[in-house]
Amino acid sequence: MRIVQIAQHADDLERATAFYADLLGTAPTATYDPPGLVFFDLDGVRLLLERGAPSGLHYLAVDDIDATVERLRSAGVTVEGEPHVIFGHDDATLGPAGTDEWMAFVRDSEGNLVGLVEQRPRT
């Protein structure tokens, strides 16, 4: 079994689409309005923005968490949690051994919390 789709609440689809297009660095793959559905492809998993969906907490991998947070902050995005180490990967159970799991949290344009994750080699 694998995840096919994750839904996220969006009051304003146009505003949410612009936010996620900027965050993900890609345009949506499909828009159906009506009924008000916007899809992004996240490496084979669909992110669905929908007015009727509940709010969810999603964690997105980023290459450089510090630069991503600063870029979003400069764009007026609310940063709820600065980049920090959550835990270290001593083995390869949840990530590459010898890396630290860094996370930061931001609010999207609709008020949903979004986690940003970088697996960074230990120094």
C-alpha positions in Angstrom: 0.0 0.0 0.0 1.2 3.5 -0.7 -0.1 7.1 -0.3 -1.9 8.3 -3.4 -3.2 11.7 -2.3 -3.2 14.1 0.7 -5.8 16.8 0.9 -5.3 20.2 2.5 -8.0 22.8 3.3 -8.0 26.0 1.3 -10.5 28.8 1.8 -9.2 30.7 -1.2 -8.0 28.4 -3.9 -6.2 31.1 -6.0 -4.3 32.3 -2.9 -3.4 28.8 -1.8 -2.4 27.8 -5.3 0.0 30.7 -5.5 1.5 29.8 -2.0 2.1 26.2 -2.8 3.4 26.9 -6.4 6.0 29.2 -4.8 6.8 26.8 -1.9 7.1 23.7 -4.1 8.7 25.5 -7.1 6.2 24.1 -9.6 2.8 24.8 -11.1 -0.2 22.7 -10.3 -0.7 19.6 -12.4 -4.5 20.0 -12.7 -7.2 22.4 -11.6 -10.9 21.6 -11.7 -13.1 24.6 -10.8 -15.9 23.9 -10.3 -15.9 22.0 -8.0 -12.8 23.7 -6.6 -9.9 21.2 -6.7 -6.2 22.0 -7.3 -3.6 19.2 -7.6 0.2 19.3 -7.3 2.4 16.3 -7.9 4.8 15.6 -5.0 7.0 12.9 -6.5 4.0 10.6 -7.3 1.8 11.7 -4.4 -1.0 14.2 -5.2 -1.4 17.2 -2.9 -5.0 18.3 -3.3 -6.1 21.8 -2.2 -9.8 21.8 -1.6 -12.3 24.1 0.2 -14.1 21.2 1.9 -11.0 19.4 3.1 -9.9 19.5 6.7 -6.7 21.1 7.8 -3.8 18.7 8.0 -0.1 18.9 9.0 2.2 17.9 6.2 5.9 17.6 6.2 7.8 18.6 3.0 11.4 17.8 2.3 13.6 20.8 1.4 17.2 20.9 0.3 18.2 23.9 2.5 15.9 24.5 5.4 17.5 27.8 6.5 17.3 29.3 3.0 13.8 28.1 2.5 12.6 29.6 5.8 14.3 32.9 5.0 12.8 33.1 1.5 9.3 32.4 3.0 9.8 34.9 5.8 10.9 37.5 3.2 7.6 36.8 1.3 5.6 37.5 4.5 5.0 33.9 5.5 4.5 33.4 9.3 7.3 31.2 10.7 5.9 29.3 13.7 9.1 27.3 14.5 12.7 28.1 13.5 14.9 25.4 12.0 16.1 23.1 14.7 17.3 19.5 15.2 14.5 17.0 16.1 16.7 13.9 16.3 19.7 12.2 14.9 19.8 9.2 12.6 22.2 6.8 14.2 21.1 4.1 11.7 19.1 4.1 8.5 15.7 3.3 10.1 14.0 6.7 9.3 16.7 8.4 7.2 20.3 8.3 6.1 22.6 7.1 9.0 24.8 9.9 10.3 22.4 12.7 9.5 20.3 15.0 11.7 16.6 15.6 11.1 16.1 19.4 11.0 12.5 20.8 11.1 10.9 24.2 10.9 7.2 25.1 10.8 5.4 27.8 8.7 1.7 28.8 8.2 0.5 28.5 4.6 -1.8 31.2 3.1 -4.9 29.5 4.6 -3.5 29.2 8.2 -2.6 25.5 7.9 0.7 24.5 9.6 3.3 23.1 7.3 6.5 21.2 8.4 9.7 21.6 6.5 12.3 18.9 6.8 16.0 18.6 5.9 18.2 15.6 6.6 21.6 17.2 7.1 24.9 15.4 7.5 26.2 15.8 11.1 29.1 18.1 11.5 
